[in-house]
């Protein structure tokens, strides 16, 4: 495996997250590979982008975010 693959994937993920947020959408990253998670943790991106182990957990996170956003309005 190329040593930069985790970083390249992280840059792509941040771009997708930014696009989703800028268009009023929500984004949860589900089922990431350990190397990508490591890079997200090292760069602290994982403190900004919601992460979930599986789709069911991701949907719960999206619902929780929606409820929190509704409470703020």
Biopython code that builds the backbone (N, CA, C, O; Angstrom):
import numpy as np
from Bio.PDB.StructureBuilder import StructureBuilder

atoms = [
    (1, "UNK", "N", (0.838, -1.170, 0.000)),
    (1, "UNK", "CA", (0.000, 0.000, 0.000)),
    (1, "UNK", "C", (0.887, 1.238, 0.000)),
    (1, "UNK", "O", (1.909, 1.287, 0.684)),
    (2, "UNK", "N", (0.492, 2.202, -0.752)),
    (2, "UNK", "CA", (1.213, 3.465, -0.804)),
    (2, "UNK", "C", (1.053, 4.201, 0.526)),
    (2, "UNK", "O", (-0.051, 4.276, 1.066)),
    (3, "UNK", "N", (2.134, 4.736, 1.046)),
    (3, "UNK", "CA", (2.106, 5.405, 2.349)),
    (3, "UNK", "C", (1.229, 6.655, 2.356)),
    (3, "UNK", "O", (0.757, 7.072, 3.413)),
    (4, "UNK", "N", (1.009, 7.250, 1.195)),
    (4, "UNK", "CA", (0.216, 8.483, 1.146)),
    (4, "UNK", "C", (-1.259, 8.230, 0.920)),
    (4, "UNK", "O", (-2.042, 9.179, 0.875)),
    (5, "UNK", "N", (-1.664, 6.971, 0.775)),
    (5, "UNK", "CA", (-3.070, 6.705, 0.448)),
    (5, "UNK", "C", (-4.017, 7.223, 1.525)),
    (5, "UNK", "O", (-5.081, 7.747, 1.196)),
    (6, "UNK", "N", (-3.666, 7.093, 2.782)),
    (6, "UNK", "CA", (-4.535, 7.598, 3.842)),
    (6, "UNK", "C", (-4.690, 9.102, 3.763)),
    (6, "UNK", "O", (-5.782, 9.633, 3.965)),
    (7, "UNK", "N", (-3.599, 9.789, 3.468)),
    (7, "UNK", "CA", (-3.643, 11.245, 3.357)),
    (7, "UNK", "C", (-4.464, 11.668, 2.144)),
    (7, "UNK", "O", (-5.274, 12.590, 2.242)),
    (8, "UNK", "N", (-4.272, 11.018, 1.016)),
    (8, "UNK", "CA", (-5.024, 11.350, -0.191)),
    (8, "UNK", "C", (-6.516, 11.136, 0.030)),
    (8, "UNK", "O", (-7.330, 11.969, -0.368)),
    (9, "UNK", "N", (-6.873, 10.032, 0.659)),
    (9, "UNK", "CA", (-8.281, 9.767, 0.942)),
    (9, "UNK", "C", (-8.835, 10.797, 1.913)),
    (9, "UNK", "O", (-9.988, 11.209, 1.792)),
    (10, "UNK", "N", (-8.022, 11.213, 2.871)),
    (10, "UNK", "CA", (-8.466, 12.212, 3.838)),
    (10, "UNK", "C", (-8.754, 13.544, 3.166)),
    (10, "UNK", "O", (-9.745, 14.200, 3.484)),
    (11, "UNK", "N", (-7.900, 13.942, 2.247)),
    (11, "UNK", "CA", (-8.122, 15.195, 1.515)),
    (11, "UNK", "C", (-9.432, 15.107, 0.726)),
    (11, "UNK", "O", (-10.206, 16.063, 0.705)),
    (12, "UNK", "N", (-9.679, 13.984, 0.089)),
    (12, "UNK", "CA", (-10.925, 13.784, -0.647)),
    (12, "UNK", "C", (-12.127, 13.858, 0.298)),
    (12, "UNK", "O", (-13.129, 14.498, -0.020)),
    (13, "UNK", "N", (-12.027, 13.216, 1.436)),
    (13, "UNK", "CA", (-13.117, 13.188, 2.417)),
    (13, "UNK", "C", (-13.428, 14.594, 2.912)),
    (13, "UNK", "O", (-14.595, 14.969, 3.027)),
    (14, "UNK", "N", (-12.396, 15.368, 3.204)),
    (14, "UNK", "CA", (-12.599, 16.739, 3.669)),
    (14, "UNK", "C", (-13.298, 17.560, 2.587)),
    (14, "UNK", "O", (-14.165, 18.378, 2.894)),
    (15, "UNK", "N", (-12.934, 17.352, 1.343)),
    (15, "UNK", "CA", (-13.591, 18.056, 0.234)),
    (15, "UNK", "C", (-15.066, 17.719, 0.123)),
    (15, "UNK", "O", (-15.895, 18.606, -0.079)),
    (16, "UNK", "N", (-15.395, 16.452, 0.254)),
    (16, "UNK", "CA", (-16.796, 16.029, 0.203)),
    (16, "UNK", "C", (-17.565, 16.598, 1.389)),
    (16, "UNK", "O", (-18.684, 17.086, 1.226)),
    (17, "UNK", "N", (-16.977, 16.541, 2.572)),
    (17, "UNK", "CA", (-17.607, 17.086, 3.773)),
    (17, "UNK", "C", (-17.877, 18.584, 3.606)),
    (17, "UNK", "O", (-18.969, 19.061, 3.914)),
    (18, "UNK", "N", (-16.893, 19.309, 3.125)),
    (18, "UNK", "CA", (-17.033, 20.755, 2.928)),
    (18, "UNK", "C", (-18.134, 21.064, 1.926)),
    (18, "UNK", "O", (-18.942, 21.966, 2.149)),
    (19, "UNK", "N", (-18.173, 20.328, 0.832)),
    (19, "UNK", "CA", (-19.225, 20.526, -0.175)),
    (19, "UNK", "C", (-20.602, 20.270, 0.418)),
    (19, "UNK", "O", (-21.540, 21.028, 0.171)),
    (20, "UNK", "N", (-20.723, 19.209, 1.195)),
    (20, "UNK", "CA", (-22.020, 18.885, 1.810)),
    (20, "UNK", "C", (-22.448, 19.991, 2.767)),
    (20, "UNK", "O", (-23.593, 20.442, 2.720)),
    (21, "UNK", "N", (-21.547, 20.429, 3.628)),
    (21, "UNK", "CA", (-21.876, 21.478, 4.602)),
    (21, "UNK", "C", (-22.205, 22.798, 3.908)),
    (21, "UNK", "O", (-23.134, 23.494, 4.318)),
    (22, "UNK", "N", (-21.454, 23.148, 2.860)),
    (22, "UNK", "CA", (-21.683, 24.410, 2.162)),
    (22, "UNK", "C", (-23.008, 24.443, 1.408)),
    (22, "UNK", "O", (-23.545, 25.514, 1.127)),
    (23, "UNK", "N", (-23.526, 23.270, 1.085)),
    (23, "UNK", "CA", (-24.810, 23.215, 0.378)),
    (23, "UNK", "C", (-25.964, 22.952, 1.342)),
    (23, "UNK", "O", (-27.083, 22.671, 0.912)),
    (24, "UNK", "N", (-25.692, 23.043, 2.646)),
    (24, "UNK", "CA", (-26.738, 22.847, 3.647)),
    (24, "UNK", "C", (-26.996, 21.398, 4.001)),
    (24, "UNK", "O", (-27.959, 21.091, 4.704)),
    (25, "UNK", "N", (-26.146, 20.504, 3.524)),
    (25, "UNK", "CA", (-26.322, 19.082, 3.801)),
    (25, "UNK", "C", (-25.592, 18.647, 5.062)),
    (25, "UNK", "O", (-24.918, 19.432, 5.729)),
    (26, "UNK", "N", (-25.752, 17.385, 5.357)),
    (26, "UNK", "CA", (-25.063, 16.769, 6.501)),
    (26, "UNK", "C", (-24.272, 15.586, 5.984)),
    (26, "UNK", "O", (-24.590, 15.021, 4.938)),
    (27, "UNK", "N", (-23.242, 15.216, 6.722)),
    (27, "UNK", "CA", (-22.310, 14.203, 6.248)),
    (27, "UNK", "C", (-21.790, 13.405, 7.434)),
    (27, "UNK", "O", (-21.365, 13.976, 8.438)),
    (28, "UNK", "N", (-21.825, 12.108, 7.316)),
    (28, "UNK", "CA", (-21.224, 11.216, 8.307)),
    (28, "UNK", "C", (-20.390, 10.207, 7.539)),
    (28, "UNK", "O", (-20.855, 9.637, 6.552)),
    (29, "UNK", "N", (-19.182, 9.987, 7.976)),
    (29, "UNK", "CA", (-18.294, 9.030, 7.341)),
    (29, "UNK", "C", (-18.467, 7.680, 8.025)),
    (29, "UNK", "O", (-18.320, 7.566, 9.242)),
    (30, "UNK", "N", (-18.778, 6.666, 7.237)),
    (30, "UNK", "CA", (-19.120, 5.349, 7.775)),
    (30, "UNK", "C", (-18.119, 4.293, 7.312)),
    (30, "UNK", "O", (-17.743, 4.250, 6.141)),
    (31, "UNK", "N", (-17.691, 3.440, 8.250)),
    (31, "UNK", "CA", (-16.894, 2.254, 7.926)),
    (31, "UNK", "C", (-15.545, 2.539, 7.293)),
    (31, "UNK", "O", (-15.178, 1.898, 6.308)),
    (32, "UNK", "N", (-14.806, 3.484, 7.835)),
    (32, "UNK", "CA", (-13.514, 3.819, 7.231)),
    (32, "UNK", "C", (-12.445, 2.796, 7.604)),
    (32, "UNK", "O", (-12.526, 2.122, 8.631)),
    (33, "UNK", "N", (-11.453, 2.707, 6.743)),
    (33, "UNK", "CA", (-10.332, 1.791, 6.977)),
    (33, "UNK", "C", (-9.455, 2.326, 8.105)),
    (33, "UNK", "O", (-9.393, 3.536, 8.320)),
    (34, "UNK", "N", (-8.781, 1.439, 8.821)),
    (34, "UNK", "CA", (-7.952, 1.859, 9.955)),
    (34, "UNK", "C", (-6.903, 2.914, 9.600)),
    (34, "UNK", "O", (-6.682, 3.843, 10.377)),
    (35, "UNK", "N", (-6.264, 2.787, 8.456)),
    (35, "UNK", "CA", (-5.225, 3.764, 8.071)),
    (35, "UNK", "C", (-5.836, 5.150, 7.869)),
    (35, "UNK", "O", (-5.249, 6.153, 8.273)),
    (36, "UNK", "N", (-6.997, 5.206, 7.255)),
    (36, "UNK", "CA", (-7.662, 6.493, 7.050)),
    (36, "UNK", "C", (-8.071, 7.068, 8.396)),
    (36, "UNK", "O", (-7.910, 8.266, 8.631)),
    (37, "UNK", "N", (-8.597, 6.234, 9.280)),
    (37, "UNK", "CA", (-8.973, 6.697, 10.624)),
    (37, "UNK", "C", (-7.751, 7.256, 11.353)),
    (37, "UNK", "O", (-7.835, 8.285, 12.023)),
    (38, "UNK", "N", (-6.631, 6.576, 11.217)),
    (38, "UNK", "CA", (-5.405, 7.040, 11.864)),
    (38, "UNK", "C", (-5.018, 8.442, 11.372)),
    (38, "UNK", "O", (-4.672, 9.313, 12.170)),
    (39, "UNK", "N", (-5.079, 8.645, 10.068)),
    (39, "UNK", "CA", (-4.743, 9.956, 9.505)),
    (39, "UNK", "C", (-5.747, 11.007, 9.971)),
    (39, "UNK", "O", (-5.360, 12.123, 10.316)),
    (40, "UNK", "N", (-7.028, 10.658, 9.985)),
    (40, "UNK", "CA", (-8.054, 11.604, 10.451)),
    (40, "UNK", "C", (-7.834, 11.959, 11.919)),
    (40, "UNK", "O", (-8.044, 13.105, 12.317)),
    (41, "UNK", "N", (-7.419, 10.998, 12.717)),
    (41, "UNK", "CA", (-7.137, 11.260, 14.131)),
    (41, "UNK", "C", (-5.890, 12.130, 14.306)),
    (41, "UNK", "O", (-5.897, 13.075, 15.094)),
    (42, "UNK", "N", (-4.830, 11.813, 13.574)),
    (42, "UNK", "CA", (-3.584, 12.572, 13.681)),
    (42, "UNK", "C", (-3.801, 14.031, 13.277)),
    (42, "UNK", "O", (-3.287, 14.943, 13.924)),
    (43, "UNK", "N", (-4.554, 14.242, 12.220)),
    (43, "UNK", "CA", (-4.803, 15.601, 11.728)),
    (43, "UNK", "C", (-5.957, 16.275, 12.463)),
    (43, "UNK", "O", (-6.256, 17.444, 12.219)),
    (44, "UNK", "N", (-6.598, 15.544, 13.355)),
    (44, "UNK", "CA", (-7.734, 16.021, 14.155)),
    (44, "UNK", "C", (-8.982, 16.311, 13.313)),
    (44, "UNK", "O", (-9.924, 16.944, 13.789)),
    (45, "UNK", "N", (-8.982, 15.853, 12.083)),
    (45, "UNK", "CA", (-10.171, 15.985, 11.241)),
    (45, "UNK", "C", (-11.324, 15.186, 11.844)),
    (45, "UNK", "O", (-12.491, 15.542, 11.682)),
    (46, "UNK", "N", (-10.985, 14.113, 12.536)),
    (46, "UNK", "CA", (-12.023, 13.274, 13.153)),
    (46, "UNK", "C", (-12.771, 14.001, 14.265)),
    (46, "UNK", "O", (-13.810, 13.525, 14.723)),
    (47, "UNK", "N", (-12.256, 15.146, 14.703)),
    (47, "UNK", "CA", (-12.980, 15.937, 15.700)),
    (47, "UNK", "C", (-14.009, 16.854, 15.045)),
    (47, "UNK", "O", (-14.849, 17.443, 15.725)),
    (48, "UNK", "N", (-13.936, 16.970, 13.721)),
    (48, "UNK", "CA", (-14.852, 17.845, 12.977)),
    (48, "UNK", "C", (-15.873, 17.026, 12.191)),
    (48, "UNK", "O", (-17.066, 17.326, 12.223)),
    (49, "UNK", "N", (-15.416, 16.009, 11.496)),
    (49, "UNK", "CA", (-16.288, 15.172, 10.675)),
    (49, "UNK", "C", (-16.813, 14.028, 11.532)),
    (49, "UNK", "O", (-16.032, 13.292, 12.135)),
    (50, "UNK", "N", (-18.137, 13.876, 11.588)),
    (50, "UNK", "CA", (-18.700, 12.756, 12.349)),
    (50, "UNK", "C", (-18.306, 11.413, 11.715)),
    (50, "UNK", "O", (-18.342, 11.261, 10.494)),
    (51, "UNK", "N", (-17.937, 10.458, 12.547)),
    (51, "UNK", "CA", (-17.557, 9.120, 12.099)),
    (51, "UNK", "C", (-18.491, 8.099, 12.730)),
    (51, "UNK", "O", (-18.937, 8.267, 13.865)),
    (52, "UNK", "N", (-18.783, 7.036, 11.981)),
    (52, "UNK", "CA", (-19.630, 5.963, 12.500)),
    (52, "UNK", "C", (-19.081, 4.630, 12.016)),
    (52, "UNK", "O", (-18.508, 4.536, 10.931)),
    (53, "UNK", "N", (-19.264, 3.606, 12.833)),
    (53, "UNK", "CA", (-18.752, 2.278, 12.508)),
    (53, "UNK", "C", (-19.532, 1.609, 11.384)),
    (53, "UNK", "O", (-18.964, 0.860, 10.589)),
    (54, "UNK", "N", (-20.842, 1.881, 11.319)),
    (54, "UNK", "CA", (-21.682, 1.216, 10.321)),
    (54, "UNK", "C", (-22.817, 2.156, 9.897)),
    (54, "UNK", "O", (-22.986, 3.236, 10.464)),
    (55, "UNK", "N", (-23.580, 1.734, 8.905)),
    (55, "UNK", "CA", (-24.645, 2.576, 8.358)),
    (55, "UNK", "C", (-25.698, 2.905, 9.405)),
    (55, "UNK", "O", (-26.155, 4.045, 9.484)),
    (56, "UNK", "N", (-26.087, 1.927, 10.206)),
    (56, "UNK", "CA", (-27.112, 2.181, 11.230)),
    (56, "UNK", "C", (-26.656, 3.263, 12.202)),
    (56, "UNK", "O", (-27.431, 4.154, 12.549)),
    (57, "UNK", "N", (-25.407, 3.189, 12.641)),
    (57, "UNK", "CA", (-24.866, 4.209, 13.541)),
    (57, "UNK", "C", (-24.765, 5.558, 12.845)),
    (57, "UNK", "O", (-24.996, 6.599, 13.460)),
    (58, "UNK", "N", (-24.423, 5.540, 11.576)),
    (58, "UNK", "CA", (-24.349, 6.770, 10.796)),
    (58, "UNK", "C", (-25.698, 7.454, 10.677)),
    (58, "UNK", "O", (-25.796, 8.677, 10.776)),
    (59, "UNK", "N", (-26.735, 6.660, 10.464)),
    (59, "UNK", "CA", (-28.087, 7.227, 10.377)),
    (59, "UNK", "C", (-28.516, 7.832, 11.706)),
    (59, "UNK", "O", (-29.166, 8.877, 11.734)),
    (60, "UNK", "N", (-28.158, 7.182, 12.800)),
    (60, "UNK", "CA", (-28.465, 7.734, 14.124)),
    (60, "UNK", "C", (-27.761, 9.079, 14.295)),
    (60, "UNK", "O", (-28.353, 10.041, 14.784)),
    (61, "UNK", "N", (-26.500, 9.137, 13.890)),
    (61, "UNK", "CA", (-25.739, 10.384, 13.989)),
    (61, "UNK", "C", (-26.395, 11.484, 13.166)),
    (61, "UNK", "O", (-26.519, 12.616, 13.634)),
    (62, "UNK", "N", (-26.816, 11.163, 11.947)),
    (62, "UNK", "CA", (-27.491, 12.157, 11.109)),
    (62, "UNK", "C", (-28.781, 12.636, 11.751)),
    (62, "UNK", "O", (-29.080, 13.831, 11.733)),
    (63, "UNK", "N", (-29.539, 11.724, 12.312)),
    (63, "UNK", "CA", (-30.786, 12.106, 12.985)),
    (63, "UNK", "C", (-30.507, 12.992, 14.184)),
    (63, "UNK", "O", (-31.204, 13.984, 14.397)),
    (64, "UNK", "N", (-29.489, 12.646, 14.972)),
    (64, "UNK", "CA", (-29.117, 13.457, 16.134)),
    (64, "UNK", "C", (-28.684, 14.857, 15.712)),
    (64, "UNK", "O", (-29.031, 15.839, 16.369)),
    (65, "UNK", "N", (-27.927, 14.952, 14.619)),
    (65, "UNK", "CA", (-27.491, 16.257, 14.114)),
    (65, "UNK", "C", (-28.694, 17.075, 13.665)),
    (65, "UNK", "O", (-28.764, 18.279, 13.911)),
    (66, "UNK", "N", (-29.637, 16.413, 13.007)),
    (66, "UNK", "CA", (-30.839, 17.109, 12.550)),
    (66, "UNK", "C", (-31.652, 17.640, 13.707)),
    (66, "UNK", "O", (-32.161, 18.759, 13.650)),
    (67, "UNK", "N", (-31.779, 16.852, 14.751)),
    (67, "UNK", "CA", (-32.512, 17.303, 15.943)),
    (67, "UNK", "C", (-31.801, 18.455, 16.618)),
    (67, "UNK", "O", (-32.443, 19.410, 17.057)),
    (68, "UNK", "N", (-30.481, 18.380, 16.706)),
    (68, "UNK", "CA", (-29.719, 19.462, 17.337)),
    (68, "UNK", "C", (-29.828, 20.739, 16.521)),
    (68, "UNK", "O", (-29.948, 21.824, 17.090)),
    (69, "UNK", "N", (-29.789, 20.630, 15.200)),
    (69, "UNK", "CA", (-29.907, 21.807, 14.346)),
    (69, "UNK", "C", (-31.292, 22.426, 14.474)),
    (69, "UNK", "O", (-31.429, 23.649, 14.473)),
    (70, "UNK", "N", (-32.318, 21.588, 14.584)),
    (70, "UNK", "CA", (-33.679, 22.084, 14.748)),
    (70, "UNK", "C", (-33.870, 22.797, 16.065)),
    (70, "UNK", "O", (-34.620, 23.770, 16.140)),
    (71, "UNK", "N", (-33.206, 22.330, 17.100)),
    (71, "UNK", "CA", (-33.304, 22.946, 18.416)),
    (71, "UNK", "C", (-32.641, 24.313, 18.447)),
    (71, "UNK", "O", (-33.029, 25.177, 19.233)),
    (72, "UNK", "N", (-31.633, 24.512, 17.588)),
    (72, "UNK", "CA", (-30.917, 25.782, 17.555)),
    (72, "UNK", "C", (-31.684, 26.831, 16.781)),
    (72, "UNK", "O", (-31.444, 28.025, 16.963)),
    (73, "UNK", "N", (-32.602, 26.418, 15.922)),
    (73, "UNK", "CA", (-33.358, 27.395, 15.087)),
    (73, "UNK", "C", (-34.537, 27.945, 15.814)),
    (73, "UNK", "O", (-35.271, 28.768, 15.267)),
]
sb = StructureBuilder()
sb.init_structure("model")
sb.init_model(0)
sb.init_chain("A")
sb.init_seg("    ")
for serial, (resi, resn, name, xyz) in enumerate(atoms, 1):
    if name == "N":
        sb.init_residue(resn, " ", resi, " ")
    sb.init_atom(name, np.array(xyz, "f"), 0.0, 1.0, " ", f" {name:<3s}", serial, name[0])
structure = sb.get_structure()
